């Protein structure tokens, strides 16, 4: 049995939750999120709490109910507080700027990179090198940050590239001349 799945998800007063079939819809001050879950879990809303339980004792049901509970918890946290990821761009001439729904990146290639910002995610740039990705959906924020990083991941010799805050880049020693 999942230790996480057993815990109920408390719904704050400023959040509205609605469950139909296995679709959970959460609305709050930062937006609204909706997610449909597998039929191997059952979801109930009572007394200001959402409880998730497995349908049956098979392996998939036991695995999915902890996952479903975590996703619902992240949905509630997202519509109340939101999620954010900070990215840092390092390198001479490397910079970023936002114009409308596009993020323009100059990462040392012969061409600029235009990245379309997905719906529900906001991207801000400070000092041309600090990019902040924010939104209510944790998965969308993480996917957007990972996609931006994938254009030029930090390399180990000079440390140039895009890295996410808290990420450690192991540096290598350069080539030696005899």
C-alpha positions in Angstrom: 0.0 0.0 0.0 1.2 3.5 -0.8 2.0 5.7 2.2 1.4 8.8 0.1 -1.9 7.5 -1.4 -3.4 6.9 2.0 -3.2 10.6 2.9 -6.2 12.9 2.0 -5.7 16.0 0.0 -7.1 19.0 1.9 -8.9 21.6 -0.2 -8.5 25.2 1.0 -11.5 27.5 1.2 -10.5 29.6 -1.8 -10.3 26.5 -4.1 -13.2 24.8 -5.8 -13.0 21.1 -6.5 -15.3 19.1 -8.8 -15.1 15.3 -9.5 -17.1 13.6 -12.3 -16.4 10.0 -13.1 -12.6 9.9 -12.8 -12.0 13.5 -13.9 -10.9 16.0 -11.3 -11.3 19.7 -11.9 -9.7 22.2 -9.5 -10.2 26.0 -9.7 -8.4 28.6 -7.7 -6.9 32.1 -7.7 -4.0 31.1 -10.1 -6.2 29.3 -12.7 -8.0 26.0 -13.2 -6.7 22.6 -13.9 -8.4 19.4 -15.0 -7.0 15.8 -15.1 -8.6 12.5 -16.0 -7.3 9.5 -14.1 -7.2 5.8 -14.8 -10.1 3.6 -13.9 -7.9 1.6 -11.5 -8.4 4.3 -8.8 -11.5 5.7 -7.3 -11.7 9.4 -6.2 -14.1 10.8 -3.6 -14.6 14.4 -2.4 -16.1 14.8 1.1 -15.7 17.1 4.1 -13.3 19.4 2.2 -10.9 16.5 1.4 -10.2 14.4 -1.7 -9.5 10.8 -0.9 -8.0 8.4 -3.5 -8.3 4.6 -3.1 -7.3 1.7 -5.4 -10.0 -0.3 -7.3 -9.0 -3.8 -6.5 -5.7 -5.3 -5.2 -3.8 -5.7 -8.5 -0.4 -4.2 -9.0 -1.5 -1.4 -11.3 -4.2 -0.2 -8.9 -1.8 -0.1 -6.0 0.8 1.8 -8.1 -1.6 4.3 -9.6 -3.4 5.5 -6.5 -0.3 7.0 -4.9 0.5 8.7 -8.2 -3.1 10.0 -8.6 -3.0 11.4 -5.1 0.3 13.2 -5.8 -1.0 14.7 -9.0 -4.2 16.0 -7.3 -2.1 17.5 -4.5 0.1 19.2 -7.1 -3.0 20.5 -8.8 -4.3 22.1 -5.6 -0.9 23.6 -4.8 -0.6 24.9 -8.4 -3.9 26.8 -8.4 -3.1 28.3 -4.9 0.6 29.1 -5.1 1.8 28.2 -8.6 5.1 26.6 -9.6 8.2 28.2 -11.0 11.6 27.2 -12.4 14.6 29.5 -12.7 17.1 29.0 -15.5 20.4 30.7 -15.9 22.2 31.3 -19.3 26.0 31.5 -19.2 28.3 32.3 -22.0 29.6 35.3 -23.9 26.9 36.7 -26.2 24.3 34.2 -24.8 21.0 36.0 -24.1 17.3 35.7 -24.0 14.3 38.0 -24.5 10.5 37.7 -24.6 8.4 39.1 -27.4 4.7 38.3 -27.2 4.3 34.6 -27.0 7.8 33.8 -28.2 11.1 33.4 -26.2 14.0 34.5 -28.4 17.3 32.8 -27.5 20.8 33.7 -28.8 22.9 30.7 -27.7 26.0 30.9 -29.9 24.5 29.2 -33.0 24.4 30.8 -36.4 20.7 31.5 -36.0 18.5 32.7 -33.2 16.1 30.2 -31.6 12.5 31.2 -31.4 10.6 29.1 -28.8 6.8 29.4 -28.6 5.7 29.6 -25.0 2.9 27.1 -24.3 -0.6 28.0 -22.9 -0.8 28.3 -19.2 2.9 29.1 -18.8 4.5 32.6 -18.4 8.1 33.2 -19.1 10.0 36.3 -17.9 13.5 37.4 -18.5 15.7 39.5 -16.2 19.2 40.8 -17.1 19.0 39.0 -20.4 20.4 35.8 -18.7 17.9 34.9 -16.0 14.8 33.2 -17.3 11.8 32.4 -15.0 9.1 29.9 -16.1 5.9 30.1 -14.0 2.5 28.5 -14.1 -0.2 26.5 -12.3 0.5 23.2 -13.9 3.7 21.6 -12.5 4.1 19.2 -15.4 3.8 22.0 -18.0 6.3 24.3 -16.1 8.8 21.5 -15.9 8.4 20.5 -19.5 8.8 24.1 -20.7 12.0 24.5 -18.6 13.4 21.3 -19.8 12.7 22.2 -23.5 14.5 25.6 -23.1 17.4 23.8 -21.5 17.6 21.3 -24.3 18.5 23.9 -26.8 22.0 24.3 -25.2 22.6 22.2 -22.1 25.5 23.4 -19.9 28.8 21.9 -21.2 31.4 20.6 -18.8 34.5 22.5 -20.0 33.6 26.1 -19.7 30.2 25.8 -18.2 28.5 27.6 -21.1 24.8 26.9 -21.7 21.5 26.8 -20.0 21.1 25.3 -16.6 18.2 25.1 -14.1 18.7 26.6 -10.7 20.2 24.1 -8.2 21.7 22.0 -11.0 25.3 21.1 -10.6 27.6 20.9 -13.7 30.6 18.8 -13.1 33.5 20.6 -14.7 36.2 18.7 -16.6 39.9 19.6 -17.0 40.8 20.9 -20.5 43.3 19.4 -22.9 46.9 19.7 -21.7 49.8 20.5 -23.9 53.0 18.6 -23.5 
